[in-house]
Amino acid sequence: MHQDIVFSIFIIFAGAAVFATLALAVRQSLLVAYMVLGFLVGPYALGWASDIQTIENISHIGIIFLLFLLGLNLELRGLLVMMRSATIVTLLSAISFALVGTALANAFGFRWIDSLLIGLCCIFSSTIIGLKLLPTTALHHQHMGEIIVSVLLLQDVLAIIALIVIQGSAQGEAAQGMALLKLALSLPALVLVAFVASRYILQNLLARFDRIQEYIFLLTVAWCLTMAELANYWGLSYEIGAFVGGVSLAISPIARYIAEHLKPLRDFFLVMFFFSLGAQFNPTMFAEVALPAGLLAVLLMLFKPWVFAKLLKRQGERQEIAVQAGTRLGQVSEFSLLIAVIAVQAGVMSDSASYVVQLSTLITFVVSSYWIVHKYPTPVSTNERLRMD
């Protein structure tokens, strides 16, 4: 196992270096290059990297650090104001996307429960695409960042509720009720713990030992993972815990320094995440659902940006801001993949319906990331004019 992991990491990063070079030479998206590499060397092609489940589990840390760094770069007061107006946008868009997904699945003859679950999976936009392709210094402190973060965080809460309901379907209504009550109590408790601990413990430690870089690195990584684990223990997601932990440190004078020095660690795991996405693509498994999944992906990539833009414009956003935010949110989410897997394990979703969600998510990941990189400012753009970190 040890040799398998070391060899897999060697394949991932040696291959990523080669594919990134080729992608930059022909002005293509680096994220797409990582996914193509994952497919080519994964278990369904060359088979050089076979332990994909372990790689995927490890890579999830990248998403946790991504949300932690996002919290470090946010101004809390502006975010709270934006989330109030984003609630309407999130709820109305969720209903629209769910209806579209359900109707399409029903048209292809899926069971009503499968159609409803496919529609549910259509609600969410990718946190990792939306934030990875959002320039840190330029947009996290601007209104665009507040819009995208607000919508994604509210969607995360909806996704957690959906997971609780699905998992509880196999345990009875009483278990569902207790889990939802726990969720309602956990988020305020998590925020309280984070800000009290940050104010009376972390801030003092950072002020006392801020000259020792290694200690600052260890303390902030430990804080990020502690908050992620605490959130998970209380029934929330790792990502929400990391985000709350980051926001609680945002008032620190060295928050910008911490964010800058954690970026390489975040990127290390995110390369593995996109590689694992490509490695999970099974052409044989997905062949039977290629038509409904392809149509669903195309429909959502056209419909999502339009709906978000219309709703944001009605909330008073400028046309260019609304259109760009809609485009950046115009894909399916990694949460959708998780919901599809959990639903199959709970016995409420068929394998074929799960494959539709998985394939349509992968398609939207590839196309959406490619389109955003070539149209808007991103940290990984191949265009000098659009490259912005």
N, C-alpha and C positions, 0 to 999 in steps of 0.2 A: 504493500500500500504506500509506504514511504517513497519508493522509487516511482510509483505511478504518479503521485502528486508532483514530485520534483520534475519528472519528465513532462507532465501536462503543463506545468507552469513554464517550463522551457519552450515547449511548442507554442504556447499562447503568446509569449512576449517576443520570441525570435520571429515567429510568423507575423505577429502584429507589426513589428518593425519593418519587415519586408513589404507587407500589404499596405501599410501606411505610406511608405515611400512611393509605391506604385499609385496609390490613390491621390497623393499630392501631385505627382507628376502629370496625372490626367485630370486633375481638378475635381476629384470625387470626394464624397463625405467619408471621413474617417470612421464614423460609427457604422456605416454600411460595410466598410472594409473589414471591420472586426467581426461582423456577423457572417460575412461571406467566408472568412477564414474559419470561423467556428463550424460552419457546415462542411467545408472541404476536409478538415482534419478530424471532424467529429465521428461518432459511432456509426452514422448512416452513410458515410462516404469512405475516406481513407482509414478511419478508425484509429488514428494515432493518439487522440485524446478520448479515452473511454469513460473516465470517471466524472461524467458531466454533473451528476447530482452533487458531488462534493464541491466541484468548482462553482456551481450555482449557489450553494449555501455560503461559501466563502465570499463570493462576489456581492452578496446582499449587504455586506458591510459597507460597500461603496455607496449604496443608496442612503444608509444611515449617516455616513459622513457628509454626503451631499446636503441632507436636510439640516444637519448640525451647522454647517458652514452658512447655509442660507439664513438660519436664525441669527447667527453672529452678525450678518450684514443688514439686518432689518431694523427699521425704526418702528417700535412697537405701537406708538400712538397712531401713526398713519395706517398701519396694518389693521388695527381694530376698527377704525372708521371705514376702511375699504371693505372689510368683511361683512359689515351690515348691509351694504348695497349689493355685495357679491352673493349674498344668500338668495336673493330673488333670481339672479342670473343662474346660479347653480341649480336651484330647484326646477325652474322652468325648462332649462336645457336638459336636465336629467329626464324629465317627463317626455320631452320631445324625442330624445335619443332612444329611450326605452320603447316607445311606441313604434319607431322606425324599425328597430332590431326585431321586435316581437312580430310585427307585420311581415317582414321579409322571411323570417324563419317559418312562420305559419304558412306562407305562400309555397314554401318548399316541402310542406307536409310533415314538419316536426310536431311532436306531441305538444299540447298546450303548455305543460310545465317546462319542456325544453325551450319552447319559443319565449316564454316569460324570462327564463334564465339567460338566454342569449340576449334578449332586450336589456336585462339588468346589466350585463357585462358591457353593453354599448355605452352606458352612462359615463364611464370614467375616462379621463385623459391621462396620459403618461406623466407621472411625476418626474421620472428620470429624463425623458426627452425634453419636457418643458423647462426643467431647471438646468440640465447639463448644457443646453444650447442657449441659455440666457446669460449674457455677459455679466460677470459678477460686479465689477466696479461701475459699469455704465448703467445697468438697468435695475439692479437690486435696490438702488437708492432712488429710483425714479418710479413714476406712477405705473409704468408697464409691469415692473416687478411686483408691485403690490396687488395688481389685478390678478396676475397669473398665480401667485402664491395663495391668495385668498380663495380662489376657485378650487385649486388643487387640495388645499387643506380641508375645505368643506366636503369635497368629493371623497377624501380619505375617511372622514367620519361616516359618510354614507356607506362606503365600502366595508368598514368595520361592522356597522349595523347589519349589513347584508350577510356578512360571514357568520355573525352570531346567530342570525335567524336560520341560515342554512345548516350550520352545525347543530343547532338546537332542534332541528326538525327530526333528527334521529334520537333525541333525548326527551322530547315531550315539551308541552307548553310551559310547564313550571320552570324548567331549566332555561328556556328562552327568556322568560320574564325576569328571572334572577340575573341572567347575564346582561340584559339591557339596563336593569337598575344599577348593576355594578359599573357599567359603562358611564351612566349619567353621573355617578359619584366620583369616578376615577379621574376624569379630566380636570375638574377643579382642584382635586387633591394633588394631582401631579404638578399643576402650575404653582400651587402654594408651596409645596415641598421644594420645587426648583428655585423659586425666587428667594425663599427664606435661606436655603443652603447657600445659594450664590452670594446673597448679601452678607451673611454672617460668617461664612467659612471660606468659600472660594476667593472672594474679593480680597480678604485679608492675606490668604496664602499667596495669591498672585502679586500683591503689593510688596510682600516681604521678600519673595524670592524671584522677582521678575528679571533679575540679571542672569539667572541660570537657565539657559534655553532648554536644556534637556529636561529639567524639572517642569517647565511650562508645558512642554510637549506631552510629557507623561500625565500631568494633572488634567489637561484638557481632553486627552483621549479617554482617560479613565472616567471623567465626568460625562462625556458623550455616551459612552457605552453603559454607564450606570443608569443614566436617565432612560436609555433605550430599553434596558432590561427591566427597569421598574415599570415602565409603561406596558411592556409586554406582560408582566406579572399581573398587572391590574386590568388586563383585558383590552388594552389599547394596542396600537402598532408600535414597532420599534421606531418607525419614522417619526411618528408624532412625539415620542419621548425625546428623540435626538433634537428635533426642531425646538421643543420647549426648552431643552437644555441650552441650545445655542442662543435663543432669545434672552434667557436669563443672564447670559454672559455678555450680551451685546453692549451693555452700559460700561463695561470695563474699558479703561484707557488703552489696553493692549489687545482689544478684540480684533482689530484689523491685522495686527501682527500674527495673532493665532490663526486667523482665517488664511492668511497667505502661506503659512508654513504647513498647514494641513492639506493644501491642495494636491501635492504629489501623492500623498497617501490615498486620498479620495480617487484620484485618477487611476492608480494602480488597480484598485478593486473594480472600478467601472469598466476598464478594458476587459476584465474577466467576465463582468455581467453581460456585455454585448456579445462576447465570444460564446458564452453559454446559451444565449438566445439562438444564435445561428446553429450551434451544435445540436439543439433539440429539434431541428427541422427534419422530419421524417417524410420523404417524398411518397413512400408507399402508403403510409397511414393517412396522409392528407389528400391523396388522389381522389378518394370518393367524395370529398366535400369541397373540392376545388371551386366548383361553380358557385354554390351559395356563399362560401367564405370570400371568394374574390369579389362578388357583387356587393356583399356586406361591407367589405373594406373600402371599395370605391365609393359607395353611397355615403358612408360615414365621413370619409375624407372630403367629400363635397359638401355634405350637410352640416357637419360640426362647425367648421369655420364660419359658415353663413349664419347659423343660429347664434353662435357666440357674438359675432359682430353685430347682428341685429339687436340682441338683448343688451349688449354693452352700450350701443348707441342710444337706445331708449333710456338707459340709466344716466345719460349725459356725457358719455365719453366721445372724444373726437373720432372722426371717421378713420383716420390712419391708425390711431391707437387701437380702436375696436377691431379693425381688420387684422392687424398684426397679432393681437392677443388671440383672436379666433384661430388664426393659422397655427400659432404655437401650441394651441390646445386641440388641434384637429386630428388626433389619433386615438387609438384604444390604449388601455393601460396595462401595466404589469399586474395591477390588482385584478384585472379581468382574467388573466391567466390563473391567478391564485383561486379566484372564485370558481372557475371552471373545474379545477382539480379537486377542490374541496367538495363541490356539488356532486361530482362523480363518486368520490369516496363516501359521501353521505347517502348515496343511492337515489338521488332525486334528479340526476341529469344523465342522459345517455352518452356513450362514448362519442358517437358521431356529432352530437351537439357540442361537446367539449372540443372536438377537433375543429369545428367551425370557428369557435371563439379563438382557439390558439392560432390557427392559420391566418385569420383576418387580423389578429393583433400583430403578428409578425409582418404582414404586408404593410400595415399602416405605420409600423415602426420604420421600416426601410424607406418607404415613399415620403413620409412626413419629415423624417430627419434630413433626407436628401433635399427636399424642397425648402425647408427652413434654412439650411446651410447655404443654399445658393441665392436666397432672397433677402435674408435679414442678418443683422450683426450677430455673430456667434463666436465663441472662443476657438472653434475648430474650423473656421471658414478657410477655403483655399484661395479666396479673393482677398487681397491685401486691404481693399477698401472696406470689406465687411468683417474682417477679423478684429474682434474686440473682446478683451478679457476683463 
